[in-house]
């Protein structure tokens, strides 16, 4: 029985607040699993089980799948679509309220795969970027324009704080475009799959907290120069801001969006070493 028929049989009603758009194409689901690098040696943490089609595809390749689903009304649907998947555990809870360290203790080394409502994609992703210790990669379905921001290069219009934040931990790349016609029900925008491979110490920095705060300050107002943003964010005298930028090898008059992630790390180290940002990490 197809997913649509199972949803109808169980009287499932789509809920706008959860932004539910399900994938059902077997070839696409298999391709996403391949994009995620799931090979049976590691567990998978899925955020948003939906109707279970991607969950089942993951279970065929993963050692174990732990999947979060916020909509409890999908329970009878998932009981049917995931019948026989002995290596799958569904947790009907908001992932953002979960205990990530405890989950990591249970999973060991793991990959994250998610087909999320667009409004919550970035908060979920940033939780792994900032908090995860054992995550090997994140593969996420996102709105196409959001994907462009995740993989943007310094100096481009799409480059922003989230781009630089991701780059500290891993390399993001778009693995495939997914037209809106592939979803049920059909959304109003096209999507893309982004794969982020995490790499320990990818960009060396003395304090991840300092890096994050530096990036946030630099993008706090895109119209202002980096110097002015540092003055506003850290309450610095202008001459002090100029001095710190000089120490970091950054010229006057530039804007934050022109700095590469490596340059941000260099600036963050200067701010940290000079006591502008205290370390908590």
Secondary structure as GFF3:
##gff-version 3
##sequence-region A 1 281
A	DSSP	alpha_helix	3	9	.	.	.	ID=ss1
A	DSSP	three_ten_helix	16	18	.	.	.	ID=ss2
A	DSSP	beta_strand	22	23	.	.	.	ID=ss3
A	DSSP	alpha_helix	26	35	.	.	.	ID=ss4
A	DSSP	beta_strand	43	47	.	.	.	ID=ss5
A	DSSP	alpha_helix	53	59	.	.	.	ID=ss6
A	DSSP	beta_strand	65	68	.	.	.	ID=ss7
A	DSSP	three_ten_helix	72	74	.	.	.	ID=ss8
A	DSSP	alpha_helix	75	81	.	.	.	ID=ss9
A	DSSP	beta_strand	88	91	.	.	.	ID=ss10
A	DSSP	three_ten_helix	95	97	.	.	.	ID=ss11
A	DSSP	alpha_helix	100	107	.	.	.	ID=ss12
A	DSSP	beta_strand	110	115	.	.	.	ID=ss13
A	DSSP	alpha_helix	118	131	.	.	.	ID=ss14
A	DSSP	beta_strand	135	143	.	.	.	ID=ss15
A	DSSP	alpha_helix	144	150	.	.	.	ID=ss16
A	DSSP	alpha_helix	161	169	.	.	.	ID=ss17
A	DSSP	beta_strand	170	178	.	.	.	ID=ss18
A	DSSP	three_ten_helix	180	182	.	.	.	ID=ss19
A	DSSP	beta_strand	183	184	.	.	.	ID=ss20
A	DSSP	beta_strand	191	198	.	.	.	ID=ss21
A	DSSP	alpha_helix	208	218	.	.	.	ID=ss22
A	DSSP	alpha_helix	226	234	.	.	.	ID=ss23
A	DSSP	alpha_helix	238	247	.	.	.	ID=ss24
A	DSSP	three_ten_helix	256	258	.	.	.	ID=ss25
A	DSSP	alpha_helix	261	273	.	.	.	ID=ss26
###
